[in-house]
Amino acid sequence: MVAALKETTLDQLVDYVKTLWASGKGEALIQGNYDKKEALDIVNTLDKTLSFQTITSDQYPARLKPLPLPVTKPGEQPTRLSISEPNPSNNNAASHISLQCLGKSERDHVLMEIISAIIEEPFYDNLRTKQQLGYIVSSGVKGVDQSRTLSVIVQSNVAPAEKISKAMIEFLDGVEDRLNPLTSIDIELFVKGLVDRRLEPDKQLAVEVTRNWSEIANGRFQYDRLQAEVAALLAITKQDIIDFWQQLYIKERRMLISEIIPRTGPTSKAPALSKGYSGGMPQSELGINDIEKLRENGEAQS
């Protein structure tokens, strides 16, 4: 990319800009106080103004899809990516652990959210309050397409990334012990909180529009998702949660540990040399100790 930028001329840029609006795929959401004819008139006006040439479905740009993380069995080490902090003045270490669920059903999605709700406060209390490993400690669920990922993150200027990662894994190892003592009332309270959030009426049109546009942008077009997830939530039992966690974390673990290692300060330590990643082996350690060289050459220089 650097080499291409150096060779780019103004004339090339001008010629490229002329092609930007030559063709494409347009998607529109008209929502509010409009009838069907008014909505179509708006879209037609935009279409005439932009003057796109129609493209065929096989020319549509691909939508964002999740890359499945490799599965690690019990006793195997998950994939670890350790990167040297590019800013030498930043002395913070950080670790981000991702647990990926490729399940596409509403049941899988809400189970991820229930697990996240159950561990949120204990995770913060354990690593931030008791162990004081970092000043930024958080957890939550992220979605890409139909997949969901449970993420736990800690940033610290007092503990190295390796120590942070170890503490987070120890916490995750003990999650099942936190699930077993839960009562049916505890489960109902977690479920109620998630149900209430979904059933709360939208206070602004923009909120509803953003949610509907997300369905279009991701190609899912499931506009009754909230109602479907509420139905899935109300059917969840304690055993469902335990079984789901065992599948997610023990039986078929898709985990990625990403670490940022500072070059200065008490937590600095050069990333381990990369062992490479080939053949789908999950016990891989990818070390990047020179981010500038990586960007320049397209490969890690150890």
Steps between C-alpha positions, in 0.01 A plus 500: 500500500786739579662425163171551317444836671843620397425418136153658495460822300234769507383410149450138611299618800277723284436216253415264787253743657309513171432126529379504862135570415497315166328192638403345827236346721269730690294419809258742663288512813220757502327501838267747660193692385514383136274281293634251245480740203683779684773260610551370145508857364787582738695191392436572130623857542824377655537236231463756219737745670778245549440339158636161598539235235323186619727213604410134521465309828834322448669843498361602839774560757528226761353566843711475812532139614660364818825309467461184713766476769677163527358252750716409798434190705538478880868524593601675177622857492282745302637723226689793648587820313756719677570840346758756603335837574580727200505813718820490711363756746199285587592278795164321526466125456170352388342162442182419310357148509231405248272197526318447173161335450405421140142404592245698297182443698337751732551246777878501449506879488304555820697232685817697419336811644388318814854370559633853446249642749589235759877557486507878450504610863708207639760550225537870582501435875761224474753661266444869571401519866665196658806432285538863382652383173372785287307822496298399191315172558198410291308218338222474246359342185578607145333386180632450147237379254325210679790417734540625857823548694539531876787738572689576821750786502751635752741792454770564758814699570595286802475142370651341186268365231603142574389534864174667397419223252573233760268666752221533244528135400492398867178699537346336193606159632287569807185621321329161520547507879310830497218356291428192711386685818259726310135456595199518270430846641852615410448379143162671479655831606770482232242404239260774612769764461570392141129469417416843642778656292350354184140584580569861595330722241727705277504859620631635168437404141876501442541205741254286306646608166852410614385154608315438173789630292732260682283213374535633144872573521571150629270333249290332770169684446356359823293792619330301777834405657416659837177305532672176395775554756250572776328169425838323512590669829177395671570136412855492647568280805799478734606171341490665157751758623733240652486279189565800275804608702645149494463492121639853458795479739582134556387272218549725197697805605563764234727739686740773395731680745618838371767680701652846466845520655654842572861577411556715809394495863484230767281267290718506188623172358575410140236273344597137459636405160225388267459126459293561188152389417457216255290192455229632730705418808337671800815499715642797311672805640518793262754756615536843340781693666549761227171644382670745262678219317175303488323790333790564265563145384166332560657243731632485856872552544630322807 
